[in-house]
Amino acid sequence: MQKVFIPLILSLFYLAFLPGNASAEISARDYQSYKDDDAFRLMIHGMGLAYSWANIAIQHEGDSPLYCPPSDLRADANMHLSILNEEFDANSRVYLEDDIPIALVLLRGLKAAFPCD
């Protein structure tokens, strides 16, 4: 249980001290300057874990999942970063033009990587 909360706590701490954006969201335009930062990696992994828990809760309530990963998937920070990078690279023009929050880019990447049939 502690392994799950450490990335989330570090992510929140990291977001609390980001300069500029009052909403503390990292946008697509900020992505390039943060993507190699270790705290950013933890934050992305925390987002991925949060989406996973949200997906479980949604299914438990009888609604359709956001995305459909295999049941034996062992998600880690590298997987979440890889999915984010692939999604960003595939659609960077749109994300940069609209300055989409990076959390939404990750969610779209998870949906693309693990579509529901």
VMD Tcl script that draws the C-alpha trace (Angstrom):
set ca {
  {0.00 0.00 0.00}
  {2.85 2.40 0.84}
  {4.38 1.90 -2.64}
  {1.18 3.25 -4.18}
  {0.99 6.35 -2.02}
  {4.62 7.47 -2.25}
  {4.41 8.43 -5.97}
  {1.08 10.16 -5.36}
  {2.40 12.16 -2.42}
  {5.56 13.12 -4.28}
  {3.48 14.13 -7.28}
  {1.29 16.41 -5.21}
  {4.35 17.93 -3.54}
  {5.94 18.50 -6.95}
  {2.80 20.14 -8.33}
  {2.50 22.42 -5.31}
  {5.81 24.08 -6.10}
  {5.61 24.44 -9.87}
  {5.98 28.07 -10.93}
  {3.43 29.85 -13.05}
  {0.25 28.00 -13.75}
  {-2.15 28.60 -10.86}
  {-3.97 25.33 -11.46}
  {-0.67 23.44 -11.02}
  {-1.30 21.42 -14.16}
  {1.50 20.72 -16.56}
  {0.33 21.56 -20.04}
  {1.49 20.24 -23.37}
  {3.59 23.36 -23.88}
  {5.42 22.71 -20.59}
  {5.90 19.01 -21.29}
  {9.25 19.28 -23.07}
  {10.89 21.10 -20.17}
  {9.69 18.60 -17.55}
  {9.77 15.24 -19.35}
  {13.27 14.21 -18.19}
  {12.74 15.26 -14.56}
  {12.53 12.42 -11.98}
  {9.74 14.14 -10.07}
  {7.78 14.48 -13.31}
  {8.22 10.74 -13.92}
  {6.79 10.02 -10.47}
  {3.92 12.40 -11.10}
  {3.04 10.66 -14.39}
  {3.18 7.27 -12.70}
  {0.93 8.62 -9.94}
  {-1.53 9.82 -12.59}
  {-1.44 6.40 -14.23}
  {-2.15 4.69 -10.90}
  {-4.98 7.13 -10.22}
  {-6.53 6.35 -13.62}
  {-6.21 2.65 -12.84}
  {-8.06 3.05 -9.53}
  {-10.69 5.24 -11.21}
  {-11.13 2.55 -13.84}
  {-11.67 -0.09 -11.14}
  {-14.19 2.14 -9.32}
  {-16.09 2.87 -12.53}
  {-16.35 -0.84 -13.36}
  {-17.38 -1.65 -9.78}
  {-20.29 0.79 -10.17}
  {-21.38 -1.00 -13.34}
  {-20.24 1.63 -15.85}
  {-18.01 1.14 -18.88}
  {-14.28 1.43 -18.18}
  {-12.17 4.31 -19.45}
  {-9.73 1.86 -21.02}
  {-9.26 -1.93 -20.94}
  {-5.79 -3.12 -19.96}
  {-5.06 -6.84 -19.73}
  {-5.84 -8.27 -16.29}
  {-2.23 -9.37 -15.74}
  {-0.70 -5.97 -16.57}
  {1.94 -4.77 -14.09}
  {2.01 -1.03 -14.75}
  {5.14 0.85 -13.79}
  {6.50 4.35 -14.32}
  {8.29 3.38 -17.54}
  {5.08 2.03 -19.05}
  {3.13 5.19 -18.18}
  {5.90 7.40 -19.58}
  {6.12 5.35 -22.75}
  {2.36 5.61 -23.31}
  {2.46 9.37 -22.64}
  {5.41 9.89 -25.00}
  {3.82 7.85 -27.80}
  {0.51 9.69 -27.51}
  {2.20 13.09 -27.32}
  {4.43 12.37 -30.33}
  {1.50 11.07 -32.39}
  {-0.68 14.15 -31.74}
  {1.72 16.85 -30.57}
  {0.45 19.48 -33.01}
  {-3.08 19.30 -31.60}
  {-1.90 19.11 -27.98}
  {0.45 22.06 -28.41}
  {-2.08 24.23 -30.29}
  {-4.75 23.72 -27.63}
  {-2.23 23.50 -24.74}
  {-3.94 20.36 -23.40}
  {-3.14 19.31 -19.80}
  {-0.65 16.44 -19.79}
  {-3.02 14.38 -17.61}
  {-5.50 14.31 -20.50}
  {-2.73 13.31 -22.91}
  {-1.94 10.35 -20.63}
  {-5.59 9.34 -20.46}
  {-5.91 9.48 -24.25}
  {-2.73 7.41 -24.49}
  {-4.11 4.78 -22.13}
  {-7.30 4.62 -24.20}
  {-5.25 4.19 -27.40}
  {-2.94 1.59 -25.86}
  {-5.75 -0.43 -24.24}
  {-8.94 0.08 -26.24}
  {-12.15 -1.57 -25.11}
  {-13.80 -3.82 -27.70}
}
mol new
graphics top color blue
foreach p $ca { graphics top sphere $p radius 0.5 }
foreach p [lrange $ca 0 end-1] q [lrange $ca 1 end] { graphics top cylinder $p $q radius 0.2 }
display resetview
